[in-house]
Amino acid sequence: MPPAIALLGVGPGSWWVPIPVPLILLWPFFFLALAVVGFKEAAADAGAFPRTRALWLAFRELRGVKVDVQSATGTRVFFWIV
């Protein structure tokens, strides 16, 4: 199952405010992009949609990804796909 929510946090140092980002609202756009890539592959006669399958598998495995960045001024940006 694809990820449904992500947490975005921005703040100074170790203090940050988590903001939930509902990824489930982006699913229609992702499926549309998969369809476009798949139909382009079919038009180019590239076989059984290998790129589309790879994108779908990669999207499903994004759960648990954490990106934590701190700027030189001390502002922290944290993104976590739940």
Residue frames relative to the residue before (quaternion, step in Angstrom):
aa qw qx qy qz dx dy dz
M 1.0000 0.0000 0.0000 0.0000 0.00 0.00 0.00
P 0.4737 -0.6768 0.4824 0.2913 3.61 -0.91 0.85
P 0.6031 -0.5652 0.4050 0.3908 3.60 -1.15 0.45
A 0.3069 -0.7873 0.5155 0.1423 3.55 -1.05 0.79
I 0.8117 0.1056 -0.0316 0.5736 3.59 1.11 -0.54
A 0.1122 -0.7579 0.6384 0.0741 3.53 -1.24 0.56
L 0.2951 -0.7235 0.5915 0.1988 3.54 -1.24 0.46
L 0.1000 -0.7698 0.6295 0.0346 3.52 -0.92 0.97
G 0.0149 -0.8122 0.5825 -0.0289 3.54 -0.74 1.05
V 0.0100 -0.7743 0.6323 -0.0233 3.55 -0.98 0.90
G 0.3631 0.7296 -0.5245 0.2464 3.56 -0.87 0.91
P 0.6204 -0.5575 0.3971 0.3828 3.54 -1.27 0.13
G 0.8695 0.0395 -0.0401 0.4907 3.58 -1.00 0.88
S 0.8098 -0.2339 0.1883 0.5041 3.55 -0.90 -0.95
W 0.6172 0.5134 -0.3532 0.4803 3.61 1.26 -0.08
W 0.1689 0.7730 -0.5967 0.1336 3.55 -0.76 1.05
V 0.3806 -0.7128 0.5484 0.2149 3.54 -1.17 0.63
P 0.3020 -0.7672 0.5322 0.1923 3.62 -0.58 1.07
I 0.1092 -0.7666 0.6316 0.0396 3.55 -1.00 0.92
P 0.3188 -0.7582 0.5286 0.2099 3.63 -0.56 1.06
V 0.1412 -0.7689 0.6212 0.0539 3.54 -0.98 0.94
P 0.2640 -0.7972 0.5194 0.1580 3.63 -0.37 1.15
L 0.2367 -0.8031 0.5357 0.1098 3.58 -0.21 1.28
I 0.5324 0.6414 -0.4053 0.3754 3.57 1.18 -0.46
L 0.6134 0.5495 -0.3495 0.4468 3.61 1.17 -0.51
L 0.6725 0.4934 -0.2920 0.4681 3.60 1.21 -0.44
W 0.4367 0.7304 -0.4445 0.2797 3.62 1.21 -0.23
P 0.6483 0.5125 -0.3619 0.4313 3.67 0.81 -0.77
F 0.6541 0.5017 -0.3186 0.4679 3.60 1.00 -0.74
F 0.6332 0.5242 -0.3270 0.4661 3.57 1.05 -0.75
F 0.6720 0.4852 -0.3015 0.4713 3.60 0.92 -0.87
L 0.6122 0.5335 -0.3410 0.4735 3.58 1.09 -0.66
A 0.6507 0.4999 -0.3116 0.4792 3.60 0.97 -0.84
L 0.6300 0.5213 -0.3342 0.4686 3.61 1.00 -0.76
A 0.6535 0.5103 -0.3175 0.4602 3.58 0.97 -0.83
V 0.6485 0.5147 -0.3252 0.4570 3.60 0.92 -0.85
V 0.6659 0.4874 -0.3041 0.4760 3.59 0.89 -0.92
G 0.6616 0.5233 -0.3040 0.4427 3.57 0.95 -0.86
F 0.6927 0.4663 -0.2848 0.4707 3.58 0.92 -0.87
K 0.6076 0.5295 -0.3582 0.4713 3.59 1.12 -0.57
E 0.6408 0.5081 -0.3212 0.4775 3.58 1.05 -0.77
A 0.6505 0.5126 -0.3226 0.4583 3.57 0.98 -0.81
A 0.6525 0.5085 -0.3158 0.4647 3.57 1.03 -0.77
A 0.7002 0.4348 -0.2587 0.5037 3.58 1.12 -0.66
D 0.3871 -0.7491 0.4526 0.2902 3.58 1.34 0.06
A 0.2608 0.8012 -0.4898 0.2241 3.56 0.87 1.05
G 0.6874 -0.4717 0.3010 0.4630 3.61 1.12 0.28
A 0.7677 -0.3871 0.2851 0.4237 3.54 -1.20 -0.59
F 0.6882 -0.5350 0.2865 0.3975 3.58 0.70 1.12
P 0.0880 0.8388 -0.5354 0.0449 3.66 0.72 0.88
R 0.6588 0.4992 -0.3267 0.4582 3.63 0.96 -0.73
T 0.6308 0.5307 -0.3321 0.4584 3.59 0.99 -0.76
R 0.6549 0.5036 -0.3058 0.4733 3.57 0.96 -0.85
A 0.6498 0.5150 -0.3158 0.4613 3.59 0.96 -0.82
L 0.6470 0.5093 -0.3219 0.4674 3.61 0.98 -0.80
W 0.6515 0.5129 -0.3163 0.4609 3.59 0.95 -0.85
L 0.6701 0.4897 -0.3022 0.4687 3.60 0.89 -0.89
A 0.6478 0.5091 -0.3226 0.4661 3.60 0.98 -0.77
F 0.6427 0.5262 -0.3229 0.4537 3.60 0.97 -0.83
R 0.6613 0.5143 -0.3057 0.4524 3.58 1.00 -0.81
E 0.7202 0.4537 -0.2463 0.4636 3.59 1.09 -0.66
L 0.4573 0.7102 -0.4375 0.3084 3.62 1.21 0.17
R 0.4863 0.6724 -0.4436 0.3385 3.61 1.18 -0.30
G 0.7856 0.3117 -0.2478 0.4736 3.53 -0.95 0.91
V 0.4923 0.6544 -0.4399 0.3687 3.59 1.24 -0.10
K 0.0569 -0.7888 0.6119 0.0031 3.56 -0.90 1.01
V 0.0676 -0.7579 0.6483 0.0251 3.54 -0.99 0.92
D 0.0209 0.8026 -0.5911 0.0774 3.57 -0.61 1.18
V 0.0356 0.8090 -0.5789 0.0961 3.57 -0.47 1.25
Q 0.0792 -0.7787 0.6204 0.0489 3.56 -1.03 0.81
S 0.3738 -0.7480 0.5078 0.2070 3.56 -0.78 1.06
A 0.6738 -0.4878 0.3690 0.4146 3.55 -1.31 0.16
T 0.6746 0.4828 -0.2929 0.4755 3.59 1.17 -0.51
G 0.6102 -0.5976 0.3337 0.3990 3.59 1.28 -0.02
T 0.4978 0.6328 -0.4466 0.3902 3.61 1.21 0.10
R 0.2076 -0.7888 0.5728 0.0820 3.53 -0.85 1.04
V 0.0814 -0.7554 0.6488 0.0417 3.56 -1.05 0.87
F 0.0362 -0.8071 0.5864 -0.0590 3.54 -0.68 1.20
F 0.0016 -0.7873 0.6155 -0.0367 3.61 -0.82 1.01
W 0.0257 0.8048 -0.5872 0.0831 3.57 -0.68 1.14
I 0.2300 -0.7599 0.5957 0.1215 3.57 -0.74 1.10
V 0.2312 -0.8033 0.5407 0.0948 3.55 -0.50 1.24
